């Protein structure tokens, strides 16, 4: 006969599991980029996406979806979700922005299953495009008053809305914000960063998306003084430096020496380095995209090769950032996948999650 567990015991068991899953005593901190911007109609095979999630096409404004994602994150040992942020809720652009799905989909699920921490990944390219019609690189020119003022206002909004949440990701007590494509900042970006820090009321921790293999790290040290950590979105490697359609092992062999060099420079300057990791990338099905840059994992061992090489270089107290948990448009997701009848690179099951679980 099944034993009935009392409500107090259920609560204590849930609390114990939450603490175990949320706080590890030691180990690499694994973060993954998370996209709260989907509706079921976004998943059109071979048009918008090349592969399908195992849970089927989904709507990220539904907490039940995030709940399943949190279960997968717990299985994989993912510690942090970097949440894509394209604008506030209520919207100031006339469309629903990702903060809507954060507020109504992700955070309600996280409140029930506090398995990960989260922080904001500030996508300035989309934000300035939708709000002001500015394209890259103009959207990163801080001599434009609308860029400068929107950036400062957005970061203040993020601070006041999220930083007091105990589930918000902090490094040494400081709440974290990822800054996309910082490497192409121009104009008075230093003034904007300084104003953000002065406005914060917190010792804000800023991760700069600065790494790129064609840029020498040494001359960029003057930029790093404005930030707390250096990393990159994706792999940070110009697609001309590996064959289009390459296996991820080939990409790893190109990337690892770059990461090692940058990590040495970054840590020498007293900053943290977030090691990039990516299973694959494919956006050829999307219009107006660079035809170069695709690479794939053709087996679980291929992605494991990349992850193991990084793990062998880092200590238990360092950081890995995975692109991505669920960027399905670019086929970079590690989320559990099921696309029956398709080759492994579009039908990897739970393998990519298992790699993270086994290696980190």
C-alpha positions as CSV (number, residue, x, y, z in Angstrom):
1,X,0.0,0.0,0.0
2,X,1.4,3.4,-0.9
3,X,2.5,5.5,2.1
4,X,0.7,8.9,2.3
5,X,3.2,11.7,3.0
6,X,2.0,14.5,5.2
7,X,1.9,18.1,3.8
8,X,4.7,19.3,6.2
9,X,6.9,16.4,5.0
10,X,6.1,17.2,1.4
11,X,7.1,20.8,1.9
12,X,10.4,19.9,3.6
13,X,11.2,17.4,0.8
14,X,10.5,20.0,-1.9
15,X,12.6,22.5,0.0
16,X,15.5,20.1,0.2
17,X,15.3,19.3,-3.5
18,X,15.1,23.0,-4.3
19,X,18.2,23.7,-2.3
20,X,20.2,20.8,-3.8
21,X,19.3,21.9,-7.4
22,X,19.8,25.6,-6.9
23,X,23.0,25.7,-4.9
24,X,25.9,23.4,-5.6
25,X,28.8,23.3,-3.1
26,X,31.4,23.3,-5.9
27,X,31.6,22.8,-9.6
28,X,31.7,24.7,-12.8
29,X,28.8,27.2,-13.1
30,X,27.0,26.4,-16.3
31,X,24.8,29.0,-17.9
32,X,22.7,28.8,-21.0
33,X,21.0,31.4,-23.2
34,X,17.2,31.0,-23.0
35,X,14.7,32.5,-25.4
36,X,11.2,33.4,-24.0
37,X,9.8,34.5,-27.4
38,X,8.0,31.6,-29.0
39,X,4.5,30.9,-30.0
40,X,3.5,27.5,-31.4
41,X,3.3,28.8,-35.0
42,X,7.0,29.8,-34.9
43,X,8.0,26.1,-35.3
44,X,7.6,25.4,-39.0
45,X,10.0,22.6,-40.0
46,X,12.4,23.5,-42.8
47,X,11.1,27.1,-42.9
48,X,11.7,28.7,-39.5
49,X,13.4,25.8,-37.8
50,X,15.5,22.7,-38.8
51,X,14.6,20.6,-35.8
52,X,11.7,20.3,-33.3
53,X,11.7,20.3,-29.5
54,X,10.8,17.0,-27.8
55,X,7.9,18.6,-26.0
56,X,6.5,19.8,-29.4
57,X,6.0,23.3,-30.6
58,X,5.4,25.6,-27.7
59,X,4.3,29.0,-26.3
60,X,6.8,30.5,-23.9
61,X,4.2,32.6,-22.3
62,X,2.8,29.4,-20.8
63,X,4.3,28.5,-17.4
64,X,3.8,24.8,-18.2
65,X,6.4,25.1,-21.0
66,X,9.0,26.8,-18.7
67,X,8.3,24.1,-16.1
68,X,9.4,21.4,-18.5
69,X,12.4,23.4,-19.5
70,X,13.4,23.7,-15.8
71,X,13.1,20.0,-15.4
72,X,15.5,19.6,-18.4
73,X,17.9,22.2,-16.9
74,X,17.9,20.3,-13.6
75,X,18.7,17.1,-15.4
76,X,21.6,18.7,-17.3
77,X,23.0,20.6,-14.3
78,X,22.4,24.0,-15.9
79,X,22.7,26.6,-13.1
80,X,21.7,29.8,-14.8
81,X,19.4,30.9,-17.7
82,X,20.5,34.0,-19.5
83,X,17.1,35.4,-20.5
84,X,16.8,37.1,-23.9
85,X,15.4,40.6,-23.3
86,X,14.1,42.7,-26.2
87,X,11.9,45.2,-24.4
88,X,9.7,45.9,-21.3
89,X,6.3,44.7,-20.3
90,X,4.1,46.6,-20.7
91,X,5.6,47.2,-24.1
92,X,6.7,50.5,-25.4
93,X,7.1,49.3,-29.0
94,X,3.6,48.3,-30.0
95,X,4.4,44.6,-29.9
96,X,4.8,41.9,-27.3
97,X,8.4,41.8,-26.1
98,X,10.2,39.0,-24.4
99,X,9.7,40.5,-20.9
100,X,6.0,39.6,-21.3
101,X,6.9,35.9,-21.5
102,X,9.5,36.3,-18.7
103,X,6.8,37.7,-16.4
104,X,3.9,35.4,-17.4
105,X,5.7,32.2,-18.5
106,X,9.1,31.8,-17.1
107,X,9.0,33.4,-13.6
108,X,5.7,31.7,-12.5
109,X,7.3,28.4,-13.4
110,X,10.6,29.3,-11.6
111,X,8.7,30.2,-8.5
112,X,7.3,26.7,-8.4
113,X,10.6,25.0,-9.4
114,X,13.5,27.2,-8.3
115,X,16.0,24.9,-10.0
116,X,18.1,27.6,-11.7
117,X,19.1,31.2,-11.3
118,X,18.4,33.7,-14.1
119,X,19.7,37.0,-15.3
120,X,18.9,39.3,-18.2
121,X,20.7,39.1,-21.6
122,X,20.3,42.6,-23.0
123,X,19.8,42.2,-26.8
124,X,20.5,45.7,-27.9
125,X,20.4,44.9,-31.6
126,X,16.7,43.8,-31.5
127,X,15.8,46.5,-28.9
128,X,17.0,49.4,-30.9
129,X,15.7,48.0,-34.2
130,X,12.2,47.6,-32.9
131,X,12.0,50.8,-30.9
132,X,13.9,53.1,-33.2
133,X,14.4,51.3,-36.5
134,X,18.2,51.3,-36.1
135,X,20.2,48.6,-37.7
136,X,23.6,47.3,-36.7
137,X,26.1,49.0,-36.2
138,X,24.0,52.3,-35.8
139,X,22.1,50.6,-33.0
140,X,25.3,50.5,-30.9
141,X,26.4,54.1,-31.5
142,X,26.1,55.8,-28.1
143,X,26.6,59.2,-29.7
144,X,23.0,58.8,-30.8
145,X,20.9,60.2,-27.9
146,X,18.1,57.7,-28.4
147,X,20.5,54.8,-28.2
148,X,22.2,56.3,-25.1
149,X,19.0,57.2,-23.3
150,X,17.2,54.0,-24.1
151,X,20.2,51.9,-22.9
152,X,20.4,53.8,-19.6
153,X,16.6,53.7,-19.1
154,X,16.4,50.0,-19.9
155,X,19.1,49.0,-17.5
156,X,17.5,51.0,-14.7
157,X,14.2,49.3,-15.5
158,X,15.8,45.8,-15.3
159,X,17.5,46.7,-12.0
160,X,14.3,48.0,-10.3
161,X,12.2,45.1,-11.6
162,X,14.4,42.0,-11.1
163,X,17.5,42.6,-9.0
164,X,15.8,42.2,-5.7
165,X,14.6,38.7,-6.6
166,X,16.5,36.0,-4.6
167,X,16.5,33.8,-7.7
168,X,18.4,36.4,-9.8
169,X,21.9,35.4,-10.7
170,X,24.7,37.1,-8.8
171,X,28.4,36.8,-8.8
172,X,30.0,37.7,-5.5
173,X,26.7,39.3,-4.5
174,X,26.4,41.5,-7.5
175,X,23.4,41.1,-9.9
176,X,24.5,40.1,-13.5
177,X,23.5,41.6,-16.8
178,X,24.8,40.2,-20.2
179,X,25.5,42.9,-22.8
180,X,25.2,41.6,-26.4
181,X,27.7,42.7,-29.0
182,X,29.6,45.0,-26.7
183,X,32.6,44.6,-29.0
184,X,31.0,46.9,-31.5
185,X,30.0,49.7,-29.1
186,X,31.0,53.1,-30.4
187,X,30.5,56.7,-29.4
188,X,30.0,57.6,-25.7
189,X,29.4,54.1,-24.5
190,X,31.7,54.6,-21.6
191,X,29.5,57.5,-20.3
192,X,26.5,55.2,-20.6
193,X,28.1,52.4,-18.6
194,X,29.3,54.8,-16.0
195,X,25.8,56.3,-15.7
196,X,24.2,52.8,-15.4
197,X,26.6,52.0,-12.6
198,X,25.9,55.3,-10.8
199,X,22.1,54.8,-11.2
200,X,22.1,51.2,-10.1
201,X,22.1,51.3,-6.3
202,X,23.7,47.9,-6.7
203,X,27.3,46.8,-7.5
204,X,26.1,45.6,-10.9
205,X,28.1,42.9,-12.6
206,X,28.4,43.3,-16.4
207,X,29.4,40.6,-18.8
208,X,30.7,42.0,-22.1
209,X,30.2,40.1,-25.4
210,X,33.7,41.1,-26.5
211,X,35.6,38.0,-27.6
212,X,36.1,37.5,-31.4
213,X,39.0,35.6,-32.9
214,X,40.1,38.3,-35.3
215,X,40.5,40.8,-32.5
216,X,43.7,40.8,-30.5
217,X,42.8,40.8,-26.8
218,X,45.8,42.8,-25.6
219,X,44.7,46.2,-27.1
220,X,41.1,45.7,-25.8
221,X,42.1,45.7,-22.2
222,X,41.2,49.4,-21.8
223,X,37.6,48.5,-22.7
224,X,37.5,45.7,-20.1
225,X,38.0,48.1,-17.2
226,X,34.3,49.1,-17.7
227,X,33.1,45.5,-17.2
228,X,33.4,42.6,-14.8
229,X,33.6,39.6,-17.1
230,X,34.4,38.9,-20.8
231,X,32.8,36.2,-23.0
232,X,31.0,36.0,-26.3
233,X,27.6,34.9,-27.6
234,X,28.0,31.9,-29.8
235,X,31.5,30.7,-30.4
236,X,33.2,34.0,-31.2
237,X,34.9,32.6,-34.4
238,X,34.7,34.2,-37.8
239,X,33.1,31.6,-40.1
240,X,35.9,32.0,-42.6
241,X,38.2,30.3,-40.1
242,X,36.5,26.8,-40.5
243,X,34.8,25.0,-43.4
244,X,31.2,25.6,-43.8
245,X,29.3,22.6,-42.6
246,X,32.2,21.4,-40.5
247,X,31.9,19.0,-37.6
248,X,32.0,20.7,-34.2
249,X,35.3,18.9,-33.4
250,X,37.0,21.0,-36.2
251,X,35.4,24.2,-34.7
252,X,36.6,23.2,-31.2
253,X,40.1,22.8,-32.4
254,X,40.0,26.3,-33.9
255,X,38.2,27.9,-30.9
256,X,40.1,26.4,-27.9
257,X,43.4,28.1,-28.5
258,X,41.5,31.4,-29.0
259,X,39.6,31.0,-25.7
260,X,42.8,30.0,-23.9
261,X,44.6,33.1,-25.0
262,X,41.7,35.4,-24.2
263,X,41.2,33.7,-20.8
264,X,44.8,34.4,-19.9
265,X,44.6,38.0,-20.8
266,X,41.2,38.5,-19.2
267,X,42.1,36.9,-15.9
268,X,45.5,38.8,-15.9
269,X,43.4,42.0,-15.9
270,X,41.5,40.7,-12.9
271,X,38.2,40.0,-14.8
272,X,36.2,36.8,-15.0
273,X,36.1,34.7,-18.2
274,X,33.0,32.9,-19.3
275,X,34.0,30.0,-21.5
276,X,31.8,29.7,-24.6
277,X,30.4,26.3,-25.6
278,X,28.1,25.4,-28.6
279,X,26.9,22.1,-30.0
280,X,26.1,23.3,-33.5
281,X,24.7,26.1,-35.7
282,X,22.5,26.2,-38.8
283,X,20.6,29.2,-40.1
284,X,20.8,28.6,-43.8
285,X,17.0,28.2,-43.9
286,X,16.5,31.8,-42.8
287,X,16.5,34.7,-45.3
288,X,19.2,37.4,-45.4
289,X,21.7,35.3,-43.4
290,X,25.4,34.7,-44.0
291,X,25.6,31.5,-46.0
292,X,28.8,30.5,-44.1
293,X,29.2,29.4,-40.5
294,X,27.2,26.2,-40.2
295,X,28.7,23.4,-38.1
296,X,27.2,20.3,-36.6
297,X,27.4,17.5,-34.0
298,X,26.9,14.3,-35.9
299,X,27.0,12.3,-32.7
300,X,26.9,12.7,-28.9
301,X,30.6,12.2,-28.8
302,X,31.2,15.2,-31.1
303,X,29.6,17.7,-28.7
304,X,31.3,15.8,-25.8
305,X,34.6,16.4,-27.4
306,X,34.2,20.2,-27.3
307,X,32.8,20.2,-23.8
308,X,35.5,17.9,-22.5
309,X,38.3,20.0,-23.9
310,X,36.9,23.0,-22.1
311,X,36.4,21.1,-18.9
312,X,40.0,20.0,-18.9
313,X,41.2,23.6,-19.0
314,X,39.1,25.1,-16.2
315,X,38.7,24.8,-12.4
316,X,35.7,24.1,-10.4
317,X,35.1,27.8,-9.8
318,X,34.9,29.0,-13.3
319,X,32.0,29.6,-15.7
320,X,30.7,28.1,-19.0
321,X,28.1,29.7,-21.2
322,X,26.2,27.5,-23.6
323,X,24.7,28.9,-26.8
324,X,21.9,28.0,-26.4
325,X,19.2,26.2,-24.5
326,X,16.5,26.9,-27.0
327,X,17.5,29.1,-30.0
328,X,15.7,26.9,-32.4
329,X,15.8,29.3,-35.4
330,X,19.6,28.9,-35.4
331,X,19.7,25.2,-34.5
332,X,21.9,25.9,-31.6
333,X,19.6,24.4,-28.9
334,X,20.7,21.8,-26.4
335,X,17.0,21.4,-25.3
336,X,15.7,17.9,-25.8
337,X,14.9,17.3,-29.5
338,X,12.7,15.0,-31.5
339,X,12.5,15.2,-35.3
340,X,11.8,11.6,-36.4
341,X,13.3,10.5,-39.7
342,X,15.9,13.3,-39.7
343,X,19.7,12.8,-39.3
344,X,21.3,13.2,-35.9
345,X,22.1,16.8,-36.3
346,X,18.4,17.6,-36.3
347,X,17.3,14.7,-34.0
348,X,19.7,14.6,-31.0
349,X,17.2,13.6,-28.4
350,X,18.5,14.3,-24.8
351,X,22.1,13.8,-25.8
352,X,23.3,17.4,-25.6
353,X,21.7,17.7,-22.1
354,X,23.4,14.5,-21.1
355,X,26.8,15.8,-22.2
356,X,26.4,18.8,-19.9
357,X,25.3,16.5,-17.1
358,X,28.2,14.1,-17.5
359,X,31.1,16.6,-18.0
360,X,30.2,19.6,-15.9
